Amino acid sequence: MLFSCDAKKSVSSDVTNLENLMTEYSENLSMKMSENGQKSYHFTTPLMEGYALAREPYKEFRKGVKIITYEGDTVKKESATLTANYAIFYETRKLWEAKGDVVVVQTGGRRLYTSQLFWNQATHRIYSNVDSRVVDGDEIYDCEGFESDEEMSDWHYRKLKGVTYFDDPNGADSLSGAPVSDVPQKPAQAKPKPKKKDNTQPKRSTPKPTKKAASADHNDASSAQANVSSPRREERNKTLEVEQGKSLQFKANSAELIDQSK
């Protein structure tokens, strides 16, 4: 019994060791692959380690990876470029998992930024379960999880947090690599409306005459009135003189009559 138990432990330990046994090792690797003559892939990595004896064989890229996809079966026209700090490829499921500063740039200009990305070569789908950012021209989409095709043309956001619009595409570039939490989430950024021109003319204020001007006008009016009334005064004076003359003549005649009566 003891011998058989030791034998089982030895067999299990050997299997574990075989699963952890590295079967491939390559530095500065550059490799091109095609699938049914329809799609081509070109990936480069500083370090590749393969474990073909594991229960699920995989290749590990601990120093990062760069993957370029091409349209059709040619390597002349690029479709998208993926870069990541770490990646692992499960050969049986044909599933890539990229982690750490994952960036996908499409030839059309659309870009994806996330910390974890799955790429299934069997179903030709890419998806993520963590916070991600998609930059499309002057628009930024912040979401929690998404799914899309390899061409990044058919998007499905699992939870859309917000959309930010920019008048200048350079503004979107400045925030594209920032964490999702650093950018305020807004449904839309309204553009400022142009101010309407005010065609109403300002009221003109009539300056009030100063006291000096008023007094001057009063003096002029007084002098004019004096000039107008001066002929009247002369005529009145003449009338008085005539009346005074008549009175004196009447007094003189009366005196003469009195002297004659005596």
MARBA-652527 format. One record per residue (C-alpha): x, y, z; residue number from 1; residue in three letters. Coordinates in steps of 0.2 Angstrom, whole numbers, plus 2048, in hexadecimal, padded with zeros to 3 digits. Example, Ala and Ser with C-alpha at 12.3 -4.5 7.8 and 13.67 -1.06 7.14 Angstrom:
# residues 2
83E,7EA,827,1,Ala
844,7FB,824,2,Ser
//
This chain:
# residues 262
800,800,800,1,Met
80E,80C,805,2,Leu
817,808,7F5,3,Phe
808,80B,7EA,4,Ser
804,81C,7F2,5,Cys
816,821,7EF,6,Asp
814,81C,7DD,7,Ala
804,826,7DB,8,Lys
80C,835,7E2,9,Lys
81B,833,7D7,10,Ser
810,831,7C8,11,Val
806,841,7CC,12,Ser
815,84B,7CF,13,Ser
81C,846,7BF,14,Asp
80C,84B,7B6,15,Val
80D,85C,7BE,16,Thr
81F,85E,7BA,17,Asn
81B,859,7A8,18,Leu
80D,866,7A7,19,Glu
819,874,7AD,20,Asn
827,86E,7A1,21,Leu
82B,87B,794,22,Met
82C,874,783,23,Thr
82F,883,779,24,Glu
83A,892,77C,25,Tyr
83E,8A0,770,26,Ser
844,8B2,771,27,Glu
841,8C0,765,28,Asn
834,8B5,75C,29,Leu
82B,8BB,74C,30,Ser
81E,8AF,744,31,Met
811,8B0,737,32,Lys
801,8A5,737,33,Met
7F2,8A3,72C,34,Ser
7E1,89B,72E,35,Glu
7D9,891,71F,36,Asn
7E2,89D,714,37,Gly
7D6,8AB,719,38,Gln
7DE,8B5,727,39,Lys
7F1,8B8,72B,40,Ser
7F8,8BC,73C,41,Tyr
80A,8C3,740,42,His
80F,8C3,752,43,Phe
820,8C8,759,44,Thr
826,8C6,76B,45,Thr
836,8C8,775,46,Pro
833,8B7,77E,47,Leu
828,8A8,77A,48,Met
826,899,786,49,Glu
81C,88A,781,50,Gly
814,87C,78C,51,Tyr
80E,86F,780,52,Ala
80C,861,78D,53,Leu
800,86B,798,54,Ala
7EE,865,79A,55,Arg
7EA,874,78F,56,Glu
7F9,878,784,57,Pro
7FE,88B,784,58,Tyr
80B,897,77F,59,Lys
810,8A5,78B,60,Glu
817,8B6,786,61,Phe
81D,8BD,797,62,Arg
826,8CC,78F,63,Lys
817,8D2,784,64,Gly
812,8CF,772,65,Val
80D,8D8,762,66,Lys
800,8D1,756,67,Ile
7FC,8D8,745,68,Ile
7ED,8D1,73C,69,Thr
7EB,8D3,729,70,Tyr
7DC,8D3,71D,71,Glu
7D9,8C4,713,72,Gly
7E7,8B8,710,73,Asp
7F4,8C5,70C,74,Thr
801,8CE,717,75,Val
801,8DE,70E,76,Lys
7F1,8E7,715,77,Lys
7F0,8E7,728,78,Glu
7E0,8E6,731,79,Ser
7E4,8E9,744,80,Ala
7F3,8E9,750,81,Thr
7F3,8E3,762,82,Leu
800,8E6,76F,83,Thr
800,8E0,781,84,Ala
80C,8DE,790,85,Asn
808,8CC,792,86,Tyr
7FF,8BF,788,87,Ala
7FB,8AC,788,88,Ile
7F4,8A2,77A,89,Phe
7EA,892,77D,90,Tyr
7ED,887,76E,91,Glu
7DE,87B,770,92,Thr
7D1,889,771,93,Arg
7DB,895,766,94,Lys
7D8,8A2,773,95,Leu
7E3,8B1,776,96,Trp
7E3,8BA,787,97,Glu
7ED,8CB,788,98,Ala
7F0,8D5,798,99,Lys
7F7,8E5,79D,100,Gly
7F6,8F5,792,101,Asp
7ED,8EC,784,102,Val
7EC,8F7,775,103,Val
7E3,8F3,765,104,Val
7E5,8FF,756,105,Val
7DA,8FC,746,106,Gln
7DF,902,735,107,Thr
7CF,90D,734,108,Gly
7D5,917,744,109,Gly
7CB,90F,751,110,Arg
7D5,90A,761,111,Arg
7D1,900,770,112,Leu
7D9,901,782,113,Tyr
7D7,8F5,78F,114,Thr
7E0,8EA,79D,115,Ser
7DA,8D9,797,116,Gln
7D4,8D3,786,117,Leu
7CF,8C2,77F,118,Phe
7D0,8BE,76D,119,Trp
7C8,8AE,767,120,Asn
7D0,8A9,756,121,Gln
7C3,89B,754,122,Ala
7B4,8A6,755,123,Thr
7BD,8B6,74F,124,His
7B6,8C0,75E,125,Arg
7BF,8CB,76A,126,Ile
7B8,8D0,77B,127,Tyr
7BC,8D6,78C,128,Ser
7B4,8D6,79E,129,Asn
7BD,8E5,7A5,130,Val
7BD,8F8,7A3,131,Asp
7C1,8FD,791,132,Ser
7C2,90C,786,133,Arg
7BF,90D,773,134,Val
7C5,91D,76A,135,Val
7BC,920,759,136,Asp
7C1,930,751,137,Gly
7BB,93E,75D,138,Asp
7B1,932,768,139,Glu
7B6,929,777,140,Ile
7AB,91A,77E,141,Tyr
7AF,914,78F,142,Asp
7A7,903,794,143,Cys
7A8,8F5,7A0,144,Glu
7AA,8E6,794,145,Gly
7A6,8E4,782,146,Phe
7A6,8D8,773,147,Glu
7AB,8DA,761,148,Ser
7B1,8D2,751,149,Asp
7C3,8D1,74C,150,Glu
7C0,8E0,740,151,Glu
7BA,8EB,74F,152,Met
7AA,8EF,744,153,Ser
79C,8E7,74E,154,Asp
79D,8ED,760,155,Trp
792,8E8,76F,156,His
795,8F1,77F,157,Tyr
790,8E7,78F,158,Arg
78F,8F7,79A,159,Lys
792,908,792,160,Leu
798,914,79E,161,Lys
799,924,794,162,Gly
79D,92C,783,163,Val
7A8,93B,781,164,Thr
7A9,946,772,165,Tyr
7B7,952,76C,166,Phe
7B7,95F,75F,167,Asp
7CA,95C,75D,168,Asp
7CF,94A,75A,169,Pro
7E0,94E,763,170,Asn
7D5,950,773,171,Gly
7D0,93E,771,172,Ala
7E2,939,76E,173,Asp
7E7,942,77E,174,Ser
7DB,938,789,175,Leu
7DB,927,77F,176,Ser
7E9,91F,78A,177,Gly
7E2,926,79B,178,Ala
7DA,91B,7A7,179,Pro
7C7,91A,7A5,180,Val
7C4,922,7B7,181,Ser
7CE,931,7B3,182,Asp
7C2,938,7A5,183,Val
7B1,93F,7AA,184,Pro
7A3,934,7A4,185,Gln
796,93F,79A,186,Lys
788,939,78E,187,Pro
78E,947,782,188,Ala
798,957,783,189,Gln
78D,965,77C,190,Ala
795,971,770,191,Lys
793,983,776,192,Pro
786,98D,76C,193,Lys
78C,99C,763,194,Pro
786,9AD,76B,195,Lys
778,9B6,762,196,Lys
77D,9C7,75B,197,Lys
774,9D5,764,198,Asp
76D,9E1,757,199,Asn
765,9ED,763,200,Thr
76D,9FE,763,201,Gln
772,A05,773,202,Pro
767,A14,779,203,Lys
76F,A25,776,204,Arg
76E,A2F,786,205,Ser
76C,A42,783,206,Thr
778,A4C,78E,207,Pro
770,A57,79A,208,Lys
775,A6A,799,209,Pro
780,A6F,7A6,210,Thr
77C,A7E,7B2,211,Lys
788,A89,7A9,212,Lys
77F,A86,798,213,Ala
76E,A88,7A0,214,Ala
773,A99,7A8,215,Ser
77B,A9F,798,216,Ala
76B,A9B,78F,217,Asp
761,AA4,79D,218,His
76C,AB3,79B,219,Asn
76A,AB3,788,220,Asp
757,AB2,78A,221,Ala
757,AC0,796,222,Ser
761,ACB,78B,223,Ser
756,AC7,77C,224,Ala
747,ACB,786,225,Gln
74F,ADB,78C,226,Ala
753,ADF,77A,227,Asn
741,ADC,775,228,Val
739,AE6,783,229,Ser
745,AF5,780,230,Ser
73A,AFD,772,231,Pro
72B,AFB,77D,232,Arg
734,B05,78B,233,Arg
739,B13,77F,234,Glu
727,B14,779,235,Glu
720,B14,78B,236,Arg
72D,B22,790,237,Asn
728,B2C,781,238,Lys
715,B2B,786,239,Thr
71A,B30,798,240,Leu
723,B3F,792,241,Glu
714,B44,787,242,Val
709,B42,796,243,Glu
715,B4C,7A1,244,Gln
716,B5A,794,245,Gly
703,B5B,793,246,Lys
702,B5C,7A6,247,Ser
70E,B6A,7A7,248,Leu
705,B73,799,249,Gln
6F4,B71,7A2,250,Phe
6FC,B78,7B2,251,Lys
703,B87,7A9,252,Ala
6F2,B8B,7A2,253,Asn
6EA,B89,7B2,254,Ser
6F6,B95,7BA,255,Ala
6F3,BA2,7AD,256,Glu
6E0,BA1,7AF,257,Leu
6E2,BA4,7C2,258,Ile
6ED,BB4,7BF,259,Asp
6E0,BBB,7B3,260,Gln
6D2,BB9,7BF,261,Ser
6DB,BC2,7CD,262,Lys
//
